[in-house]
Amino acid sequence: MSPEELQKLVDEISGELAKLADDPEKPLGRADRKHRLVLLARKEALERVKTAVAEGNVIKETQASLDYGLLTEYGERHPLIFNFMRAQTRGWRWW
């Protein structure tokens, strides 16, 4: 991905997160909280891709891109995979 594409995706996710602002007087429902967590994880994966591209580390870039792809494809539909990917992004990698 080019830096422009990465920034565009980060901006789109930030816009969606702004719509799901956490207001104490009007708490989010269960589905909205889940969607917010997935969006935050996707944004974190994109930030890791940007960092890896800046460092020139192809292996980290590939791993972060794979994480983003899995979160995008399966994040909200399959909670088990989302929790597994979240554990992966927190540093529990074995490869």
Summary of the structure (lengths in Angstrom):
residues: 95
radius of gyration: 13.9
end to end distance: 22.6
largest distance: 44.7
contacts: 239
relative contact order: 0.13
helix: 75%
strand: 2%
